[in-house]
């Protein structure tokens, strides 16, 4: 997507090896493999040592142009893609096999719930080791459950960011090993784009442009999706995401992983504890949950609740108090979502009046209270709410495979990796990788997020690539 020569590395860069192709042009995988095998002889085309390229950008332009012409002139087209998706961005190891018609052939997830409970959150090194222990088995199970082997695949898709670099590396290395062994093209996937695009697998009528609210333990993101690879960021979190606030509140209330805040909140009085909705004075679409976390912690302390005592061991009276705090927290946390979404919808409709859908995805989108409240927001604005099923809201391999399919159709993929890579091969991981460019009205002076070492956004790279090939 950006200029190929100065950014090439030994792993996935999700650049346009081929110029972007129209949705009307299907492509034959057999033809691509013949084409890629010819390119494979140019080993310097695929990798470089210590970021020093041994070829010129002119050579790349010529090869890319020839590939594009060859595909366009091929009389046999076939869009029957079968893609393996691998996801290891944080604390779940996931893999899935998906067909380009939307059929999910398999889905496997290995949870790290025991580690989360033991360490009170994600411990990157422990998470990396857990991924490494199970990645081979998870991928093999995904293939076995689909009744396929690696030789039956059209491509491999894998998350390259954002996420924890130690965890991302495990998935990328596995994907590269498979792609190299079976001469498969490989697609590097943006984790948040995958959360947004999974809705297009679930809702066949969902067309661009649409809005998306992506909510999880690490992200709060409101975007306007103009088209594949082109996103406008309307709002983001300036500190903690809503999922982090849910997790911490659950911990402070002595809940185990089998009992959720949503479940406990049903037993409580949502107005019994006075909590302030965050950022009422800020007329933007950004989110902040750090202050609400502090309010909840102080409320718990004021009620003399001992978080060290599990909920199940607390007295009936104290269980009632904990339920009240859970209900009050959830009401205010979701009110913050509602207010931000309401404003973002108005902004988005000014930019793209044809918008008809709000996609809500990410782990917190599994919460039925959140869905119900946001459904009221979209109904007031004559939109439709699209939420993937809970199993596809949390991190999963299906969303990675599907996003790989969508990008592959536009020629956005990399060639098979070399069978033997140099020892000093640089792996292109993007732990901090924005999805879209920031909307001017959405900039927040309160935003405390560090800007150093942030990779150029997916949108900026896509647009740069488009200009390069125009």
GUDOKE-115939 format. One record per residue (C-alpha): residue in three letters; y, x, z; residue number from 0. Coordinates in steps of 0.001 Angstrom, whole numbers. Each point is the difference from the previous one (the first is absolute). Layout:
// GUDOKE-115939
REC	Ala	Y	X	Z	NUM;
...
// end
This chain:
// GUDOKE-115939
REC	Unk	0	0	0	0;
REC	Unk	2356	2875	616	1;
REC	Unk	-18	2902	-2432	2;
REC	Unk	-3547	1312	-42	3;
REC	Unk	505	3751	-241	4;
REC	Unk	2070	646	3144	5;
REC	Unk	-2019	-2333	2246	6;
REC	Unk	-3587	633	-1001	7;
REC	Unk	-2505	777	2723	8;
REC	Unk	-3775	89	298	9;
REC	Unk	-281	-3601	1005	10;
REC	Unk	1214	-3439	-853	11;
REC	Unk	3648	-351	-864	12;
REC	Unk	-283	-3457	-1624	13;
REC	Unk	1975	1265	-2966	14;
REC	Unk	-249	-1484	-3460	15;
REC	Unk	-2576	2151	-1711	16;
REC	Unk	260	-2639	-2712	17;
REC	Unk	3213	-1736	-993	18;
REC	Unk	146	-3486	1495	19;
REC	Unk	-1889	-2539	-2047	20;
REC	Unk	677	-3683	-477	21;
REC	Unk	-2040	-2547	1966	22;
REC	Unk	-1116	-1249	-3416	23;
REC	Unk	-1832	3266	-703	24;
REC	Unk	-3412	186	1680	25;
REC	Unk	-1717	3364	-38	26;
REC	Unk	-3547	1177	-276	27;
REC	Unk	-1238	2146	2827	28;
REC	Unk	-2569	1712	-2189	29;
REC	Unk	2778	1096	-2344	30;
REC	Unk	2085	1264	2918	31;
REC	Unk	-2879	2108	1284	32;
REC	Unk	-409	1569	-3434	33;
REC	Unk	3719	652	-45	34;
REC	Unk	85	1389	3531	35;
REC	Unk	-2937	2312	-670	36;
REC	Unk	2016	1597	-2771	37;
REC	Unk	2945	417	2327	38;
REC	Unk	-2240	1425	2716	39;
REC	Unk	-391	3206	-2033	40;
REC	Unk	3659	699	688	41;
REC	Unk	-552	865	3654	42;
REC	Unk	3628	951	544	43;
REC	Unk	936	-3546	-1002	44;
REC	Unk	-1562	-1320	3183	45;
REC	Unk	976	2475	2637	46;
REC	Unk	2049	2995	911	47;
REC	Unk	-5	2618	2694	48;
REC	Unk	2699	106	2644	49;
REC	Unk	2144	-2505	-1920	50;
REC	Unk	369	2342	-3008	51;
REC	Unk	-586	-1803	-3260	52;
REC	Unk	-1590	1839	-2910	53;
REC	Unk	1037	-2508	-2650	54;
REC	Unk	3262	-1361	-1323	55;
REC	Unk	1324	-3533	275	56;
REC	Unk	113	-57	-3810	57;
REC	Unk	-3786	453	-97	58;
REC	Unk	-415	-2864	2435	59;
REC	Unk	2259	-2277	-2051	60;
REC	Unk	-2038	782	-3123	61;
REC	Unk	-3369	-597	1701	62;
REC	Unk	1201	-3208	1682	63;
REC	Unk	1360	-1335	-3284	64;
REC	Unk	-3274	777	-1808	65;
REC	Unk	-2029	-1761	2741	66;
REC	Unk	2199	-3080	-218	67;
REC	Unk	-259	-191	-3803	68;
REC	Unk	-3778	448	152	69;
REC	Unk	-439	-2850	2466	70;
REC	Unk	2288	-2297	-1929	71;
REC	Unk	-1845	653	-3264	72;
REC	Unk	-3475	-445	1466	73;
REC	Unk	-1554	-3153	-1511	74;
REC	Unk	-2334	-674	2947	75;
REC	Unk	1710	-1232	3164	76;
REC	Unk	-1657	-781	3304	77;
REC	Unk	1706	-960	3250	78;
REC	Unk	-3209	-404	2002	79;
REC	Unk	1018	2544	2630	80;
REC	Unk	-1990	766	3143	81;
REC	Unk	1999	1981	2555	82;
REC	Unk	-934	1559	3323	83;
REC	Unk	2820	-130	2559	84;
REC	Unk	183	2373	2987	85;
REC	Unk	2368	-476	2952	86;
REC	Unk	452	2441	2926	87;
REC	Unk	3741	-135	690	88;
REC	Unk	-266	-642	3732	89;
REC	Unk	-2808	-1183	2281	90;
REC	Unk	-2503	-1833	-2216	91;
REC	Unk	-2325	1540	-2571	92;
REC	Unk	-372	-2462	-2857	93;
REC	Unk	-1493	-163	-3474	94;
REC	Unk	-553	-2796	-2495	95;
REC	Unk	-1065	-589	-3583	96;
REC	Unk	1999	-2514	-2047	97;
REC	Unk	-169	-1230	-3597	98;
REC	Unk	3137	-472	-2067	99;
REC	Unk	-673	-3768	-149	100;
REC	Unk	627	-93	3759	101;
REC	Unk	-3643	-106	1091	102;
REC	Unk	-534	1887	3262	103;
REC	Unk	-3411	1643	-365	104;
REC	Unk	11	1581	3458	105;
REC	Unk	2215	712	2981	106;
REC	Unk	-815	2374	2868	107;
REC	Unk	2202	880	2987	108;
REC	Unk	-818	2371	2857	109;
REC	Unk	2307	-762	2924	110;
REC	Unk	1332	2499	2520	111;
REC	Unk	607	-2702	2609	112;
REC	Unk	-1825	1991	2680	113;
REC	Unk	2299	2988	-545	114;
REC	Unk	3087	-2204	88	115;
REC	Unk	-1090	-1424	3338	116;
REC	Unk	-883	3421	1405	117;
REC	Unk	3245	1706	-988	118;
REC	Unk	2329	-2985	202	119;
REC	Unk	936	350	-3681	120;
REC	Unk	-692	2168	-3010	121;
REC	Unk	-753	3665	765	122;
REC	Unk	344	1709	-3419	123;
REC	Unk	-2500	2809	555	124;
REC	Unk	-2597	-2327	1499	125;
REC	Unk	594	-2480	-2835	126;
REC	Unk	-476	2755	-2595	127;
REC	Unk	-3310	1044	1538	128;
REC	Unk	-1160	-3626	111	129;
REC	Unk	855	-448	-3697	130;
REC	Unk	-1850	3200	-896	131;
REC	Unk	-3135	-1139	1873	132;
REC	Unk	-324	-3322	-1818	133;
REC	Unk	1741	339	-3398	134;
REC	Unk	-3162	922	-1922	135;
REC	Unk	-1986	-2882	1475	136;
REC	Unk	2823	-2541	-453	137;
REC	Unk	367	869	-3693	138;
REC	Unk	-3767	11	-531	139;
REC	Unk	-317	-3389	1692	140;
REC	Unk	2753	-1386	-2241	141;
REC	Unk	-1856	1179	-3102	142;
REC	Unk	-3389	-1174	1281	143;
REC	Unk	1339	-3437	925	144;
REC	Unk	1434	-308	-3508	145;
REC	Unk	-3368	1074	-1469	146;
REC	Unk	1757	2781	-1894	147;
REC	Unk	113	3777	-122	148;
REC	Unk	2949	2288	-606	149;
REC	Unk	-1004	184	-3678	150;
REC	Unk	765	-3733	-354	151;
REC	Unk	3631	400	1087	152;
REC	Unk	3001	-43	-2323	153;
REC	Unk	2315	1798	2446	154;
REC	Unk	591	918	3645	155;
REC	Unk	3099	-1154	1888	156;
REC	Unk	1054	1532	3320	157;
REC	Unk	2911	-262	2423	158;
REC	Unk	2262	3069	-156	159;
REC	Unk	2754	-1353	2261	160;
REC	Unk	1712	-1037	2119	161;
REC	Unk	-2147	732	3029	162;
REC	Unk	-1251	2821	2210	163;
REC	Unk	-482	3131	-2097	164;
REC	Unk	-3167	1067	1846	165;
REC	Unk	-1571	-3395	-700	166;
REC	Unk	1246	-297	-3587	167;
REC	Unk	-1544	3368	-804	168;
REC	Unk	-3526	-1216	818	169;
REC	Unk	172	-2876	-2461	170;
REC	Unk	1677	2004	-2755	171;
REC	Unk	-2543	2811	212	172;
REC	Unk	-2868	-2505	-222	173;
REC	Unk	1585	-1761	-2971	174;
REC	Unk	563	3277	-1814	175;
REC	Unk	-3578	1088	585	176;
REC	Unk	-1346	-3190	-1573	177;
REC	Unk	2486	56	-2879	178;
REC	Unk	-785	3639	-805	179;
REC	Unk	-3767	-470	154	180;
REC	Unk	-55	-3059	-2254	181;
REC	Unk	2998	750	-2243	182;
REC	Unk	1976	-3010	1220	183;
REC	Unk	3745	-549	-248	184;
REC	Unk	1677	-291	3378	185;
REC	Unk	2895	-2147	1227	186;
REC	Unk	2126	977	2996	187;
REC	Unk	1065	-3182	1802	188;
REC	Unk	3027	-818	2148	189;
REC	Unk	-1364	-1692	3123	190;
REC	Unk	2832	-2538	289	191;
REC	Unk	-76	-876	-3695	192;
REC	Unk	-3694	-763	501	193;
REC	Unk	795	-2389	2867	194;
REC	Unk	2398	-1849	-2296	195;
REC	Unk	-2195	-42	-3103	196;
REC	Unk	-3160	-1242	1704	197;
REC	Unk	1649	-3423	-64	198;
REC	Unk	-225	79	-3822	199;
REC	Unk	-3776	265	267	200;
REC	Unk	-101	-2966	2395	201;
REC	Unk	2621	-2152	-1750	202;
REC	Unk	-514	111	-3759	203;
REC	Unk	3314	-1782	-681	204;
REC	Unk	2076	2583	1870	205;
REC	Unk	2259	1642	-2565	206;
REC	Unk	2864	2451	275	207;
REC	Unk	2639	-242	1312	208;
REC	Unk	-938	-985	3542	209;
REC	Unk	972	890	3564	210;
REC	Unk	-2258	1746	2475	211;
REC	Unk	89	387	3767	212;
REC	Unk	-2370	2773	1064	213;
REC	Unk	-658	51	3729	214;
REC	Unk	-2392	2262	1887	215;
REC	Unk	-227	2449	2861	216;
REC	Unk	2030	2596	-1863	217;
REC	Unk	2125	-1981	-2429	218;
REC	Unk	2493	-2817	-266	219;
REC	Unk	1105	-213	-3613	220;
REC	Unk	1793	-2678	-2018	221;
REC	Unk	-10	674	-3727	222;
REC	Unk	855	-1687	-3257	223;
REC	Unk	-2787	794	-2467	224;
REC	Unk	1593	54	-3455	225;
REC	Unk	-3145	1254	-1753	226;
REC	Unk	-2893	2372	585	227;
REC	Unk	1434	3224	1399	228;
REC	Unk	3546	-1375	283	229;
REC	Unk	1038	-1189	3461	230;
REC	Unk	3343	-572	1711	231;
REC	Unk	-40	543	3764	232;
REC	Unk	1946	-2786	1695	233;
REC	Unk	-885	964	3556	234;
REC	Unk	-2155	2321	2062	235;
REC	Unk	-559	939	3629	236;
REC	Unk	2534	2282	1642	237;
REC	Unk	-2387	934	2820	238;
REC	Unk	-3237	-1782	978	239;
REC	Unk	-1858	-2467	-2208	240;
REC	Unk	-1167	-3411	1196	241;
REC	Unk	-3646	1057	142	242;
REC	Unk	876	2823	2374	243;
REC	Unk	1800	-2497	2253	244;
REC	Unk	-3033	-2317	-18	245;
REC	Unk	-2349	2879	831	246;
REC	Unk	2109	1329	2870	247;
REC	Unk	542	-3468	1475	248;
REC	Unk	-3737	-641	-105	249;
REC	Unk	-653	3290	1781	250;
REC	Unk	2596	-711	2698	251;
REC	Unk	-1531	-3435	601	252;
REC	Unk	-3439	1521	494	253;
REC	Unk	-1553	-1540	-3107	254;
REC	Unk	-3039	1553	-1606	255;
REC	Unk	-470	170	-3753	256;
REC	Unk	-1979	-3227	-52	257;
REC	Unk	2917	-2017	1342	258;
REC	Unk	3262	-145	-1930	259;
REC	Unk	3568	-822	912	260;
REC	Unk	-186	-2984	-2342	261;
REC	Unk	-3009	-1387	1866	262;
REC	Unk	1565	516	3432	263;
REC	Unk	3356	-1400	-1122	264;
REC	Unk	-1594	-3403	-662	265;
REC	Unk	-492	-341	3756	266;
REC	Unk	3571	901	937	267;
REC	Unk	3512	-1458	79	268;
REC	Unk	1946	1699	-2802	269;
REC	Unk	3357	-708	1639	270;
REC	Unk	-862	986	3556	271;
REC	Unk	1140	3614	-376	272;
REC	Unk	3513	711	-1266	273;
REC	Unk	-116	2578	-2801	274;
REC	Unk	2718	791	-2534	275;
REC	Unk	-617	-75	-3744	276;
REC	Unk	615	3542	-1322	277;
REC	Unk	2968	966	-2190	278;
REC	Unk	1758	-3371	24	279;
REC	Unk	3300	1809	-609	280;
REC	Unk	-1282	1818	-3101	281;
REC	Unk	395	-2086	-3145	282;
REC	Unk	-2642	1818	-2001	283;
REC	Unk	-3753	-355	-530	284;
REC	Unk	-1185	2954	2078	285;
REC	Unk	-2326	-239	2986	286;
REC	Unk	-74	1501	3479	287;
REC	Unk	-2705	-546	2592	288;
REC	Unk	634	2913	2375	289;
REC	Unk	2480	-2010	2060	290;
REC	Unk	-2288	-3015	206	291;
REC	Unk	-2800	2249	1229	292;
REC	Unk	2307	1188	2785	293;
REC	Unk	881	-3589	928	294;
REC	Unk	-3684	-900	224	295;
REC	Unk	-824	3047	2118	296;
REC	Unk	2808	-855	2438	297;
REC	Unk	-1153	-3637	170	298;
REC	Unk	-3517	1151	847	299;
REC	Unk	1317	2305	2707	300;
REC	Unk	2179	-2765	1457	301;
REC	Unk	-3089	-2192	405	302;
REC	Unk	-1863	2856	1714	303;
REC	Unk	-2760	-91	-2570	304;
REC	Unk	-2319	2989	138	305;
REC	Unk	-995	906	-3555	306;
REC	Unk	-2857	2047	1457	307;
REC	Unk	-1731	-3218	1020	308;
REC	Unk	-1771	-1548	-3017	309;
REC	Unk	1042	-3528	-864	310;
REC	Unk	-3476	-1299	774	311;
REC	Unk	216	1422	3541	312;
REC	Unk	3468	-1403	801	313;
REC	Unk	472	-3089	2158	314;
REC	Unk	408	-3398	-1654	315;
REC	Unk	3689	5	964	316;
REC	Unk	584	3431	-1486	317;
REC	Unk	-1890	-893	-3154	318;
REC	Unk	2480	-2862	-397	319;
REC	Unk	2919	2402	385	320;
REC	Unk	-1480	2324	-2588	321;
REC	Unk	-469	-2907	-2392	322;
REC	Unk	3652	-1001	457	323;
REC	Unk	1148	3532	-815	324;
REC	Unk	-2266	119	-3061	325;
REC	Unk	1314	-3328	-1279	326;
REC	Unk	3631	934	635	327;
REC	Unk	-443	3360	-1704	328;
REC	Unk	-1672	-1521	-3039	329;
REC	Unk	2669	-2685	-397	330;
REC	Unk	2846	2549	-18	331;
REC	Unk	-1852	2589	-2074	332;
REC	Unk	-657	-2546	-2730	333;
REC	Unk	3499	-1480	234	334;
REC	Unk	1230	3466	-978	335;
REC	Unk	-2301	-127	-3041	336;
REC	Unk	1243	-3475	-906	337;
REC	Unk	3678	910	151	338;
REC	Unk	-457	3113	-2116	339;
REC	Unk	-2145	-1824	-2564	340;
REC	Unk	2500	-2842	-289	341;
REC	Unk	2798	2411	-856	342;
REC	Unk	-2189	2095	-2318	343;
REC	Unk	-1019	-3109	-1948	344;
REC	Unk	3654	-828	-613	345;
REC	Unk	705	3551	-1196	346;
REC	Unk	-3081	28	-2220	347;
REC	Unk	831	-3344	-1622	348;
REC	Unk	3469	1310	-853	349;
REC	Unk	-1619	2969	-1759	350;
REC	Unk	-3020	-1784	-1528	351;
REC	Unk	497	-3811	-19	352;
REC	Unk	-3466	-486	-1534	353;
REC	Unk	-1841	1060	3180	354;
REC	Unk	-2540	-2580	1129	355;
REC	Unk	-2191	1830	2560	356;
REC	Unk	202	1950	3237	357;
REC	Unk	-3062	2183	552	358;
REC	Unk	-778	813	3630	359;
REC	Unk	-2581	2736	486	360;
REC	Unk	-956	2791	2395	361;
REC	Unk	-1942	-184	3250	362;
REC	Unk	2445	-2317	1808	363;
REC	Unk	-230	-2483	-2890	364;
REC	Unk	-3408	-966	1415	365;
REC	Unk	1849	-1675	2889	366;
REC	Unk	-59	-3777	-577	367;
REC	Unk	3150	-581	2071	368;
REC	Unk	1869	2473	-2209	369;
REC	Unk	-1253	-1751	-3136	370;
REC	Unk	952	-3444	1256	371;
REC	Unk	3545	1026	944	372;
REC	Unk	605	1853	-3277	373;
REC	Unk	-1371	-2953	-1958	374;
REC	Unk	2845	-2072	1442	375;
REC	Unk	2503	2631	-1134	376;
REC	Unk	-1226	47	-3600	377;
REC	Unk	-251	-3800	-125	378;
REC	Unk	3685	-272	965	379;
REC	Unk	777	2242	-2964	380;
REC	Unk	-2313	-1776	-2480	381;
REC	Unk	-2360	2971	-238	382;
REC	Unk	-3757	302	486	383;
REC	Unk	-1660	2202	2595	384;
REC	Unk	-2868	2189	-1223	385;
REC	Unk	-2164	1640	2672	386;
REC	Unk	-3235	1838	-803	387;
REC	Unk	-2991	-893	2195	388;
REC	Unk	-26	1929	3311	389;
REC	Unk	-2671	2438	-1210	390;
REC	Unk	2342	1091	-2800	391;
REC	Unk	3138	142	2164	392;
REC	Unk	-1188	2892	2132	393;
REC	Unk	-565	3393	-1646	394;
REC	Unk	-2858	-257	-2475	395;
REC	Unk	-1462	1540	-3126	396;
REC	Unk	341	-3145	-2111	397;
REC	Unk	3790	233	-99	398;
REC	Unk	-239	3654	-1056	399;
REC	Unk	-2508	-727	-2767	400;
REC	Unk	2049	-2948	-1278	401;
REC	Unk	3233	2007	-30	402;
REC	Unk	-1885	2713	-1861	403;
REC	Unk	-1033	-2575	-2606	404;
REC	Unk	3548	-1297	-436	405;
REC	Unk	1384	3500	-489	406;
REC	Unk	-2863	1162	-2201	407;
REC	Unk	755	-2822	-2420	408;
REC	Unk	3471	1483	-489	409;
REC	Unk	-1327	3504	-551	410;
REC	Unk	1076	1193	3441	411;
REC	Unk	-2849	2271	1008	412;
REC	Unk	-985	3636	46	413;
REC	Unk	-2851	1712	-1876	414;
REC	Unk	-3243	1025	1705	415;
REC	Unk	546	2918	2395	416;
REC	Unk	-1549	3380	-844	417;
REC	Unk	-3546	495	1278	418;
REC	Unk	1064	3195	1792	419;
REC	Unk	3467	157	1500	420;
REC	Unk	1839	3143	1101	421;
REC	Unk	-44	807	3705	422;
REC	Unk	3802	-224	190	423;
REC	Unk	35	-3440	-1602	424;
REC	Unk	2906	-2062	1350	425;
REC	Unk	-936	-3567	886	426;
REC	Unk	2652	-2567	-854	427;
REC	Unk	145	-2218	3082	428;
REC	Unk	3046	-2164	677	429;
REC	Unk	81	-905	3717	430;
REC	Unk	3588	-1257	-259	431;
REC	Unk	336	-1746	-3327	432;
REC	Unk	2460	-2889	-439	433;
REC	Unk	-1099	-2863	-2207	434;
REC	Unk	3358	-911	-1507	435;
REC	Unk	3645	898	-161	436;
REC	Unk	2213	-1363	2767	437;
REC	Unk	2186	-3011	-770	438;
REC	Unk	3664	765	672	439;
REC	Unk	567	-2999	2275	440;
REC	Unk	-3136	885	1916	441;
REC	Unk	1067	3435	1190	442;
REC	Unk	186	188	3765	443;
REC	Unk	2287	2296	1973	444;
REC	Unk	-2395	-469	2915	445;
REC	Unk	-2935	1404	-1898	446;
REC	Unk	-1423	2946	1891	447;
REC	Unk	-2878	823	-2315	448;
REC	Unk	-100	3677	-972	449;
REC	Unk	705	680	-3660	450;
REC	Unk	-1351	3552	-218	451;
REC	Unk	-3188	610	-1971	452;
REC	Unk	-63	-3482	-1505	453;
REC	Unk	-1600	-85	-3422	454;
REC	Unk	2036	-1632	-2806	455;
REC	Unk	-741	-3708	-80	456;
REC	Unk	-2733	-1438	-2192	457;
REC	Unk	2663	-1990	-1860	458;
REC	Unk	2149	3036	-780	459;
REC	Unk	-3028	1913	-1303	460;
REC	Unk	-1092	-2924	-2182	461;
REC	Unk	3470	-355	-1497	462;
REC	Unk	289	3739	-616	463;
REC	Unk	-3304	-67	-1856	464;
REC	Unk	1069	-2970	-2071	465;
REC	Unk	3176	1779	-1073	466;
REC	Unk	-2058	3092	-823	467;
REC	Unk	-2217	-1956	-2376	468;
REC	Unk	2682	-2208	-1534	469;
// end
